[in-house]
Amino acid sequence: MSETNGKKRILSGFQDFLPEKMMARKRIIGKIKSAYELFGFLPQETPVLEYADLLLGKYGDNDKLVYQFRDKGDRHVAMRYDLTVPLSRVVQMYANDISFPYRRYQVGMVWRADKPGKGRYREFMQIDADIVSDSSMLADIETIFLDLQIMKSLSIDATVRMNDRRILDSLADICQIPANTNSSLFRIIDKYDKIGMSGVMDELRKVPFSKEILTIVKQYLSISGTNDEVLESLRKLLGNSSSFQVGYDCLSAINNALKDADTSLASYRIDPTIARGLDYYTGLIFETTFNPDPEYGSICSGGRYDRLIKGFDGNSLPTVGVSIGLDRLFAAMESINLISQIKTTTQVFIVNFGNQYLGEYLRLAADLRGNGISVEISPDASKLKKQLRCADVKGIPNVILMGSDELEQGKVVVRSMIDGSQAVIERKDIASHRFGIAS
């Protein structure tokens, strides 16, 4: 039911966004899109609904979180769980029309039948960027740099934490865990931030894993220190595995590139506890921690997945990407007042001195709008004090007064609602006037 005791309600895990919050969200989206485009990514869109068989089987245990149903045509359909799997369909369908490497970004809502929590919703917006058909280490490095650039552009105190699935593969190899069962190990390690070392050990015992495996995993998860020290400790523990060197080389290259680059970017570290639970990752993996309150979880994550995306011929295309959950990011920023509140996009409010002047007000508004200035005209000729209060409550920074005297003299009065100052402007010059902007 949509009502309880006569009161309207909204489904748990879903949100309404009133204009003030929508404007703040748009500003954040705009900054992220600008960062993506600085790195050469192009926009792409895909439908909300996909055939269910496209999505199912791609998310491991998380398949149960996919919203799926039979539509009116009795088709088995599902609402997109992320923007990555739909990307695989787009690349395969339009491979002959795409220039590779394909750098695309997408902004869109996704749906997960998950338990709502702090910054966690069932409907939320993702903002993804991926490089398709590029196996180079440079692509991995640039993806991390992109994450760091976004955090800097949003003034967020964050730490990008990196690992490599091939490092985890080497852990499974050293533990002699078969490849077809190692995903259970990775998914338990992925819970480290939430349940800690003792929680991970408890879950590993339930699988059950042997004491020898528990000892090695505990050694692995206990690795810490500088990035160079972490890499050396990983080499000592896992270096005998055949899958270790490629992952080690990737993390070393990223570490060296970051050391040589702009140190004003957000902090970063190599973190063996990062596992990323989704089955499709094959190389670099990373998560971004919101330092003021790590309980928000990862506000930006991603990695390399070389087997999910396929070309027209069915061959796999190596891909690396980054994904941002806007709602969790927004909630985290809001919690420390990083969201600047602007009530309106309107720059000018025209006071109404009577319906006999509406033609003049409409012409004035048209002149201003023609120069990119947003305008509202007061709908009625109420008392001046009431109209000024209306502009003030709405947060409109400028008011224009144009009554009979001003019309006769060919002038307008511009009043700043920010500092109360006034200026008399020639009517013919008003469109080129520089109006104050709300902070």
Kinemage of the C-alpha trace (Angstrom):
@kinemage 1
@onewidth
@group {chain A} dominant
@subgroup {mainchain}
@vectorlist {calphas} color= white
{ca met a 1} P 0.000 0.000 0.000
{ca ser a 2} L 1.122 3.569 -0.666
{ca glu a 3} L -0.558 5.001 2.450
{ca thr a 4} L -0.355 4.305 6.193
{ca asn a 5} L -2.972 5.950 8.408
{ca gly a 6} L -3.750 8.318 5.577
{ca lys a 7} L -0.096 9.364 5.110
{ca lys a 8} L 1.745 8.887 1.819
{ca arg a 9} L 4.944 6.868 1.988
{ca ile a 10} L 7.786 5.794 -0.270
{ca leu a 11} L 9.283 2.330 -0.754
{ca ser a 12} L 12.231 1.545 1.521
{ca gly a 13} L 15.538 2.071 -0.266
{ca phe a 14} L 14.100 4.606 -2.724
{ca gln a 15} L 14.301 8.403 -2.622
{ca asp a 16} L 12.606 11.578 -3.792
{ca phe a 17} L 14.793 14.514 -4.761
{ca leu a 18} L 13.393 18.025 -4.359
{ca pro a 19} L 14.887 20.860 -6.464
{ca glu a 20} L 17.528 21.994 -3.969
{ca lys a 21} L 19.026 18.507 -3.697
{ca met a 22} L 18.686 17.913 -7.436
{ca met a 23} L 20.690 21.054 -8.192
{ca ala a 24} L 23.456 19.904 -5.829
{ca arg a 25} L 23.445 16.451 -7.440
{ca lys a 26} L 23.660 17.993 -10.912
{ca arg a 27} L 26.707 20.020 -9.877
{ca ile a 28} L 28.493 16.899 -8.617
{ca ile a 29} L 27.549 14.940 -11.740
{ca gly a 30} L 28.819 17.837 -13.857
{ca lys a 31} L 32.215 17.803 -12.126
{ca ile a 32} L 32.564 14.041 -12.540
{ca lys a 33} L 31.551 14.185 -16.199
{ca ser a 34} L 34.076 16.983 -16.753
{ca ala a 35} L 36.811 14.821 -15.225
{ca tyr a 36} L 35.835 11.900 -17.471
{ca glu a 37} L 35.905 14.085 -20.560
{ca leu a 38} L 39.329 15.478 -19.569
{ca phe a 39} L 40.534 11.870 -19.899
{ca gly a 40} L 38.920 11.422 -23.317
{ca phe a 41} L 35.764 9.474 -22.367
{ca leu a 42} L 32.576 9.847 -24.458
{ca pro a 43} L 28.940 9.604 -23.237
{ca gln a 44} L 26.772 6.516 -23.776
{ca glu a 45} L 23.232 5.461 -22.719
{ca thr a 46} L 21.565 2.039 -22.350
{ca pro a 47} L 17.985 0.968 -21.443
{ca val a 48} L 16.731 0.348 -17.907
{ca leu a 49} L 15.457 -3.129 -18.868
{ca glu a 50} L 17.561 -5.920 -20.340
{ca tyr a 51} L 16.851 -9.578 -21.082
{ca ala a 52} L 17.450 -11.338 -17.769
{ca asp a 53} L 19.869 -13.864 -19.244
{ca leu a 54} L 22.235 -10.988 -20.084
{ca leu a 55} L 22.541 -10.052 -16.407
{ca leu a 56} L 22.138 -13.301 -14.500
{ca gly a 57} L 25.279 -15.318 -13.942
{ca lys a 58} L 27.531 -12.236 -13.999
{ca tyr a 59} L 27.364 -11.241 -10.323
{ca gly a 60} L 28.012 -14.480 -8.427
{ca asp a 61} L 26.015 -14.638 -5.180
{ca asn a 62} L 24.694 -11.139 -5.915
{ca asp a 63} L 22.446 -12.544 -8.687
{ca lys a 64} L 19.736 -12.760 -6.019
{ca leu a 65} L 19.770 -8.947 -5.787
{ca val a 66} L 18.767 -8.473 -9.446
{ca tyr a 67} L 15.193 -7.214 -9.907
{ca gln a 68} L 13.656 -9.588 -12.468
{ca phe a 69} L 10.147 -10.407 -13.706
{ca arg a 70} L 8.059 -11.548 -16.680
{ca asp a 71} L 6.815 -8.584 -18.732
{ca lys a 72} L 3.488 -8.365 -20.578
{ca gly a 73} L 5.047 -10.160 -23.540
{ca asp a 74} L 6.025 -12.989 -21.154
{ca arg a 75} L 9.701 -12.127 -21.637
{ca his a 76} L 12.063 -12.760 -18.724
{ca val a 77} L 13.501 -9.281 -18.144
{ca ala a 78} L 15.586 -7.607 -15.457
{ca met a 79} L 16.363 -4.067 -14.336
{ca arg a 80} L 20.012 -3.231 -14.775
{ca tyr a 81} L 22.111 -4.068 -11.702
{ca asp a 82} L 25.069 -2.024 -12.902
{ca leu a 83} L 26.245 -0.238 -16.060
{ca thr a 84} L 29.063 -2.674 -16.835
{ca val a 85} L 27.202 -5.743 -18.081
{ca pro a 86} L 24.983 -3.615 -20.391
{ca leu a 87} L 28.230 -2.151 -21.760
{ca ser a 88} L 29.241 -5.674 -22.808
{ca arg a 89} L 26.049 -5.980 -24.853
{ca val a 90} L 26.564 -2.588 -26.508
{ca val a 91} L 30.126 -3.426 -27.517
{ca gln a 92} L 29.124 -6.765 -29.008
{ca met a 93} L 26.119 -5.335 -30.883
{ca tyr a 94} L 27.924 -2.289 -32.260
{ca ala a 95} L 31.517 -3.505 -32.503
{ca asn a 96} L 31.676 -2.528 -36.188
{ca asp a 97} L 30.598 1.047 -35.347
{ca ile a 98} L 32.942 1.624 -32.400
{ca ser a 99} L 36.506 2.922 -32.552
{ca phe a 100} L 38.772 0.968 -30.216
{ca pro a 101} L 40.077 1.453 -27.617
{ca tyr a 102} L 36.548 2.568 -26.695
{ca arg a 103} L 36.475 5.144 -23.893
{ca arg a 104} L 32.895 5.580 -22.732
{ca tyr a 105} L 31.164 6.963 -19.684
{ca gln a 106} L 27.558 6.557 -18.601
{ca val a 107} L 25.365 8.209 -15.969
{ca gly a 108} L 22.272 6.243 -14.995
{ca met a 109} L 20.094 4.699 -12.294
{ca val a 110} L 20.607 1.050 -11.316
{ca trp a 111} L 18.506 -1.231 -9.101
{ca arg a 112} L 19.494 -3.800 -6.479
{ca ala a 113} L 17.191 -5.680 -4.095
{ca asp a 114} L 19.683 -5.016 -1.317
{ca lys a 115} L 19.182 -4.182 2.353
{ca pro a 116} L 19.136 -0.368 2.683
{ca gly a 117} L 21.793 1.096 4.955
{ca lys a 118} L 24.009 4.117 5.496
{ca gly a 119} L 24.360 5.650 2.043
{ca arg a 120} L 23.017 2.398 0.532
{ca tyr a 121} L 19.810 2.358 -1.530
{ca arg a 122} L 17.868 -0.034 -3.757
{ca glu a 123} L 17.677 2.561 -6.523
{ca phe a 124} L 20.773 4.664 -6.994
{ca met a 125} L 22.780 6.433 -9.639
{ca gln a 126} L 26.054 5.142 -10.982
{ca ile a 127} L 28.557 7.150 -12.993
{ca asp a 128} L 30.928 4.814 -14.832
{ca ala a 129} L 33.870 5.180 -17.178
{ca asp a 130} L 35.543 2.260 -18.973
{ca ile a 131} L 38.340 1.701 -21.486
{ca val a 132} L 37.416 -1.246 -23.720
{ca ser a 133} L 39.968 -3.208 -25.759
{ca asp a 134} L 43.070 -1.881 -24.020
{ca ser a 135} L 45.297 -4.317 -22.121
{ca ser a 136} L 48.067 -1.786 -21.480
{ca met a 137} L 49.366 -0.994 -18.027
{ca leu a 138} L 48.899 2.661 -18.961
{ca ala a 139} L 45.134 2.117 -19.044
{ca asp a 140} L 45.286 0.758 -15.479
{ca ile a 141} L 47.429 3.686 -14.363
{ca glu a 142} L 45.125 6.248 -15.984
{ca thr a 143} L 42.077 4.684 -14.312
{ca ile a 144} L 43.658 5.223 -10.893
{ca phe a 145} L 44.682 8.750 -11.878
{ca leu a 146} L 41.094 9.411 -12.963
{ca asp a 147} L 39.777 8.294 -9.565
{ca leu a 148} L 42.285 10.556 -7.824
{ca gln a 149} L 41.398 13.469 -10.122
{ca ile a 150} L 37.692 13.114 -9.301
{ca met a 151} L 38.363 13.150 -5.551
{ca lys a 152} L 40.483 16.276 -5.987
{ca ser a 153} L 37.844 18.061 -8.100
{ca leu a 154} L 35.225 17.372 -5.389
{ca ser a 155} L 37.602 18.426 -2.550
{ca ile a 156} L 37.144 15.023 -0.888
{ca asp a 157} L 39.590 13.632 1.668
{ca ala a 158} L 39.814 10.074 0.388
{ca thr a 159} L 42.232 7.186 0.022
{ca val a 160} L 42.334 5.001 -3.082
{ca arg a 161} L 43.131 1.442 -1.958
{ca met a 162} L 44.491 -0.899 -4.640
{ca asn a 163} L 45.083 -4.591 -5.101
{ca asp a 164} L 45.170 -7.053 -8.003
{ca arg a 165} L 43.034 -10.172 -8.483
{ca arg a 166} L 46.142 -11.976 -9.697
{ca ile a 167} L 47.664 -11.365 -6.253
{ca leu a 168} L 44.573 -12.982 -4.763
{ca asp a 169} L 44.833 -15.809 -7.305
{ca ser a 170} L 48.380 -16.399 -6.104
{ca leu a 171} L 47.104 -16.496 -2.513
{ca ala a 172} L 44.599 -19.187 -3.513
{ca asp a 173} L 47.401 -20.991 -5.373
{ca ile a 174} L 49.716 -20.983 -2.341
{ca cys a 175} L 46.783 -22.221 -0.234
{ca gln a 176} L 46.141 -24.924 -2.874
{ca ile a 177} L 42.514 -23.852 -3.268
{ca pro a 178} L 41.131 -24.989 -6.673
{ca ala a 179} L 40.331 -22.185 -9.126
{ca asn a 180} L 36.663 -23.170 -9.287
{ca thr a 181} L 36.226 -22.624 -5.520
{ca asn a 182} L 38.509 -19.648 -4.860
{ca ser a 183} L 35.653 -17.138 -5.267
{ca ser a 184} L 34.338 -18.108 -1.818
{ca leu a 185} L 37.707 -17.140 -0.332
{ca phe a 186} L 37.693 -13.809 -2.167
{ca arg a 187} L 34.154 -12.947 -1.112
{ca ile a 188} L 35.003 -13.569 2.530
{ca ile a 189} L 38.158 -11.439 2.300
{ca asp a 190} L 36.003 -8.742 0.667
{ca lys a 191} L 34.112 -8.442 3.973
{ca tyr a 192} L 37.276 -7.503 5.872
{ca asp a 193} L 36.357 -3.837 6.282
{ca lys a 194} L 33.012 -4.779 7.831
{ca ile a 195} L 33.870 -7.764 10.013
{ca gly a 196} L 37.627 -7.427 10.627
{ca met a 197} L 40.250 -10.128 10.960
{ca ser a 198} L 38.352 -12.207 13.544
{ca gly a 199} L 35.170 -12.130 11.453
{ca val a 200} L 37.038 -13.232 8.321
{ca met a 201} L 38.697 -16.075 10.217
{ca asp a 202} L 35.348 -17.193 11.635
{ca glu a 203} L 33.766 -17.313 8.182
{ca leu a 204} L 36.733 -19.161 6.695
{ca arg a 205} L 36.393 -21.822 9.424
{ca lys a 206} L 32.736 -22.331 8.460
{ca val a 207} L 33.578 -23.139 4.799
{ca pro a 208} L 35.599 -25.003 6.155
{ca phe a 209} L 39.218 -24.203 5.294
{ca ser a 210} L 42.148 -26.000 6.936
{ca lys a 211} L 44.294 -24.519 9.709
{ca glu a 212} L 47.178 -24.230 7.235
{ca ile a 213} L 45.043 -22.093 4.911
{ca leu a 214} L 43.825 -19.966 7.820
{ca thr a 215} L 47.432 -19.328 8.849
{ca ile a 216} L 48.473 -18.208 5.351
{ca val a 217} L 45.386 -15.997 4.898
{ca lys a 218} L 45.976 -14.358 8.284
{ca gln a 219} L 49.592 -13.653 7.323
{ca tyr a 220} L 48.368 -12.185 4.049
{ca leu a 221} L 45.751 -9.933 5.662
{ca ser a 222} L 48.260 -8.762 8.282
{ca ile a 223} L 50.611 -7.264 5.673
{ca ser a 224} L 51.001 -3.507 6.180
{ca gly a 225} L 53.491 -0.652 5.883
{ca thr a 226} L 54.487 1.642 3.029
{ca asn a 227} L 53.522 0.648 -0.504
{ca asp a 228} L 57.065 -0.557 -1.173
{ca glu a 229} L 57.050 -2.573 2.059
{ca val a 230} L 53.659 -4.111 1.222
{ca leu a 231} L 54.892 -5.144 -2.211
{ca glu a 232} L 58.003 -6.741 -0.715
{ca ser a 233} L 55.945 -8.603 1.924
{ca leu a 234} L 53.629 -9.895 -0.790
{ca arg a 235} L 56.625 -11.107 -2.774
{ca lys a 236} L 57.990 -13.007 0.241
{ca leu a 237} L 54.646 -14.675 0.975
{ca leu a 238} L 53.322 -15.340 -2.531
{ca gly a 239} L 56.286 -15.034 -4.887
{ca asn a 240} L 56.462 -18.758 -5.599
{ca ser a 241} L 53.050 -18.710 -7.305
{ca ser a 242} L 53.054 -18.556 -11.112
{ca ser a 243} L 50.226 -15.978 -11.129
{ca phe a 244} L 51.976 -13.587 -8.752
{ca gln a 245} L 54.412 -11.714 -10.999
{ca val a 246} L 51.904 -10.103 -13.391
{ca gly a 247} L 49.826 -8.698 -10.540
{ca tyr a 248} L 52.956 -7.561 -8.736
{ca asp a 249} L 54.238 -5.793 -11.861
{ca cys a 250} L 50.910 -3.993 -12.304
{ca leu a 251} L 50.808 -2.672 -8.728
{ca ser a 252} L 54.500 -1.729 -8.897
{ca ala a 253} L 53.980 0.231 -12.117
{ca ile a 254} L 51.021 2.142 -10.656
{ca asn a 255} L 52.931 2.821 -7.448
{ca asn a 256} L 55.956 4.142 -9.360
{ca ala a 257} L 53.787 6.297 -11.645
{ca leu a 258} L 51.998 7.860 -8.678
{ca lys a 259} L 55.277 8.544 -6.878
{ca asp a 260} L 56.504 10.392 -9.974
{ca ala a 261} L 53.278 12.384 -10.454
{ca asp a 262} L 51.344 15.181 -8.753
{ca thr a 263} L 51.526 14.571 -5.003
{ca ser a 264} L 48.591 16.946 -4.400
{ca leu a 265} L 46.191 14.246 -5.587
{ca ala a 266} L 44.257 12.191 -3.025
{ca ser a 267} L 46.207 9.620 -1.019
{ca tyr a 268} L 46.589 6.043 -2.203
{ca arg a 269} L 47.930 2.764 -0.894
{ca ile a 270} L 48.317 -0.874 -1.851
{ca asp a 271} L 45.948 -2.839 0.373
{ca pro a 272} L 45.874 -6.681 0.322
{ca thr a 273} L 42.424 -6.710 1.990
{ca ile a 274} L 40.760 -5.296 -1.151
{ca ala a 275} L 39.117 -8.197 -3.005
{ca arg a 276} L 35.997 -6.866 -4.828
{ca gly a 277} L 33.357 -9.596 -4.592
{ca leu a 278} L 32.194 -9.609 -8.211
{ca asp a 279} L 33.431 -12.612 -10.173
{ca tyr a 280} L 34.322 -10.819 -13.387
{ca tyr a 281} L 37.445 -8.960 -12.179
{ca thr a 282} L 40.731 -10.312 -13.536
{ca gly a 283} L 43.469 -7.776 -12.678
{ca leu a 284} L 43.709 -4.389 -10.962
{ca ile a 285} L 40.981 -3.765 -8.366
{ca phe a 286} L 40.492 -0.675 -6.206
{ca glu a 287} L 38.154 0.995 -3.757
{ca thr a 288} L 38.050 4.570 -2.516
{ca thr a 289} L 37.552 5.177 1.202
{ca phe a 290} L 35.911 8.360 2.475
{ca asn a 291} L 38.392 9.223 5.226
{ca pro a 292} L 36.121 11.384 7.435
{ca asp a 293} L 33.764 8.409 7.880
{ca pro a 294} L 34.958 5.058 6.461
{ca glu a 295} L 31.588 3.469 7.382
{ca tyr a 296} L 30.227 4.824 4.113
{ca gly a 297} L 32.227 2.107 2.402
{ca ser a 298} L 33.656 2.606 -1.067
{ca ile a 299} L 32.549 5.833 -2.778
{ca cys a 300} L 34.385 4.975 -5.991
{ca ser a 301} L 35.606 1.576 -7.132
{ca gly a 302} L 36.527 -0.497 -10.138
{ca gly a 303} L 39.230 -2.506 -11.779
{ca arg a 304} L 40.203 -4.625 -14.747
{ca tyr a 305} L 37.904 -7.270 -16.207
{ca asp a 306} L 39.307 -8.873 -19.338
{ca arg a 307} L 36.762 -11.642 -19.962
{ca leu a 308} L 33.352 -9.974 -19.619
{ca ile a 309} L 33.319 -7.723 -22.712
{ca lys a 310} L 33.301 -9.499 -26.072
{ca gly a 311} L 33.547 -8.216 -29.622
{ca phe a 312} L 31.362 -9.074 -32.607
{ca asp a 313} L 33.388 -12.252 -33.170
{ca gly a 314} L 32.877 -13.381 -29.573
{ca asn a 315} L 36.486 -12.846 -28.564
{ca ser a 316} L 37.119 -11.175 -25.191
{ca leu a 317} L 38.187 -7.521 -25.136
{ca pro a 318} L 40.424 -6.456 -22.213
{ca thr a 319} L 38.716 -3.682 -20.241
{ca val a 320} L 39.365 -1.530 -17.180
{ca gly a 321} L 36.960 0.899 -15.566
{ca val a 322} L 35.816 3.004 -12.638
{ca ser a 323} L 32.361 3.239 -11.057
{ca ile a 324} L 30.943 5.886 -8.704
{ca gly a 325} L 27.770 5.431 -6.668
{ca leu a 326} L 26.454 8.990 -6.627
{ca asp a 327} L 24.016 8.505 -3.751
{ca arg a 328} L 26.612 7.127 -1.364
{ca leu a 329} L 29.088 9.784 -2.482
{ca phe a 330} L 26.469 12.518 -1.989
{ca ala a 331} L 25.497 11.230 1.472
{ca ala a 332} L 29.154 11.132 2.512
{ca met a 333} L 29.826 14.659 1.262
{ca glu a 334} L 26.616 15.928 2.867
{ca ser a 335} L 27.646 14.455 6.239
{ca ile a 336} L 30.602 16.874 6.480
{ca asn a 337} L 28.906 19.859 4.786
{ca leu a 338} L 30.781 19.503 1.500
{ca ile a 339} L 27.553 20.114 -0.446
{ca ser a 340} L 27.042 23.812 -1.187
{ca gln a 341} L 23.346 24.620 -0.952
{ca ile a 342} L 21.898 26.766 -3.727
{ca lys a 343} L 18.129 27.120 -3.633
{ca thr a 344} L 17.507 28.177 -7.205
{ca thr a 345} L 18.984 28.549 -10.665
{ca thr a 346} L 17.028 31.788 -11.184
{ca gln a 347} L 19.284 34.838 -11.354
{ca val a 348} L 16.733 37.651 -11.676
{ca phe a 349} L 13.283 38.249 -10.177
{ca ile a 350} L 11.156 40.935 -11.903
{ca val a 351} L 8.822 42.747 -9.510
{ca asn a 352} L 5.248 43.136 -10.799
{ca phe a 353} L 3.773 46.652 -10.461
{ca gly a 354} L 0.573 45.796 -12.309
{ca asn a 355} L -0.819 43.632 -15.098
{ca gln a 356} L -0.839 46.663 -17.427
{ca tyr a 357} L 2.972 46.319 -17.549
{ca leu a 358} L 3.097 42.575 -18.277
{ca gly a 359} L 4.046 43.152 -21.916
{ca glu a 360} L 7.080 45.186 -20.782
{ca tyr a 361} L 8.059 42.551 -18.223
{ca leu a 362} L 7.809 39.763 -20.799
{ca arg a 363} L 9.967 41.711 -23.276
{ca leu a 364} L 12.506 42.432 -20.521
{ca ala a 365} L 12.571 38.754 -19.505
{ca ala a 366} L 13.007 37.704 -23.147
{ca asp a 367} L 15.982 40.063 -23.557
{ca leu a 368} L 17.640 38.667 -20.434
{ca arg a 369} L 16.923 35.029 -21.284
{ca gly a 370} L 18.307 35.630 -24.749
{ca asn a 371} L 21.603 36.446 -23.033
{ca gly a 372} L 21.535 33.299 -20.896
{ca ile a 373} L 20.159 34.944 -17.746
{ca ser a 374} L 17.422 32.963 -15.963
{ca val a 375} L 14.377 35.040 -14.989
{ca glu a 376} L 11.160 34.754 -12.972
{ca ile a 377} L 8.368 37.343 -13.167
{ca ser a 378} L 6.276 37.847 -10.043
{ca pro a 379} L 2.808 36.451 -10.871
{ca asp a 380} L 0.834 39.213 -9.134
{ca ala a 381} L 1.167 42.860 -8.122
{ca ser a 382} L 1.172 42.328 -4.358
{ca lys a 383} L 2.921 44.688 -1.973
{ca leu a 384} L 6.588 45.321 -2.800
{ca lys a 385} L 7.713 44.015 0.578
{ca lys a 386} L 5.916 40.713 -0.037
{ca gln a 387} L 7.427 40.330 -3.507
{ca leu a 388} L 10.945 41.060 -2.222
{ca arg a 389} L 10.437 38.516 0.557
{ca cys a 390} L 9.381 35.958 -2.073
{ca ala a 391} L 12.633 36.539 -3.998
{ca asp a 392} L 14.647 36.316 -0.786
{ca val a 393} L 13.019 33.052 0.361
{ca lys a 394} L 13.683 31.525 -3.066
{ca gly a 395} L 17.323 32.581 -2.885
{ca ile a 396} L 17.162 34.677 -6.070
{ca pro a 397} L 20.164 37.036 -5.914
{ca asn a 398} L 18.859 39.943 -8.056
{ca val a 399} L 15.588 41.858 -8.283
{ca ile a 400} L 14.532 44.241 -11.060
{ca leu a 401} L 12.089 47.034 -10.324
{ca met a 402} L 10.449 48.663 -13.337
{ca gly a 403} L 7.334 50.687 -12.557
{ca ser a 404} L 5.706 53.627 -14.293
{ca asp a 405} L 8.532 56.076 -13.435
{ca glu a 406} L 11.259 53.773 -14.696
{ca leu a 407} L 9.309 52.975 -17.866
{ca glu a 408} L 8.841 56.671 -18.577
{ca gln a 409} L 12.566 57.335 -18.090
{ca gly a 410} L 13.698 54.243 -20.015
{ca lys a 411} L 15.492 52.842 -17.004
{ca val a 412} L 15.343 49.872 -14.606
{ca val a 413} L 16.466 49.498 -10.994
{ca val a 414} L 18.572 46.448 -10.141
{ca arg a 415} L 18.647 45.529 -6.459
{ca ser a 416} L 21.060 42.958 -5.055
{ca met a 417} L 19.410 40.608 -2.587
{ca ile a 418} L 22.904 39.619 -1.445
{ca asp a 419} L 24.080 42.973 -0.037
{ca gly a 420} L 21.080 45.281 -0.574
{ca ser a 421} L 22.867 47.601 -3.023
{ca gln a 422} L 20.975 49.188 -5.948
{ca ala a 423} L 21.929 50.433 -9.390
{ca val a 424} L 19.921 52.382 -11.977
{ca ile a 425} L 20.520 50.943 -15.449
{ca glu a 426} L 19.443 52.144 -18.881
{ca arg a 427} L 16.748 49.782 -20.147
{ca lys a 428} L 18.631 49.270 -23.407
{ca asp a 429} L 21.751 48.148 -21.498
{ca ile a 430} L 20.119 45.722 -19.082
{ca ala a 431} L 20.815 42.561 -21.098
{ca ser a 432} L 24.563 43.182 -20.879
{ca his a 433} L 24.512 44.046 -17.160
{ca arg a 434} L 26.629 41.806 -14.901
{ca phe a 435} L 24.318 40.442 -12.239
{ca gly a 436} L 25.477 39.183 -8.863
{ca ile a 437} L 25.536 35.399 -8.380
{ca ala a 438} L 24.431 33.585 -5.222
{ca ser a 439} L 27.364 32.010 -3.353
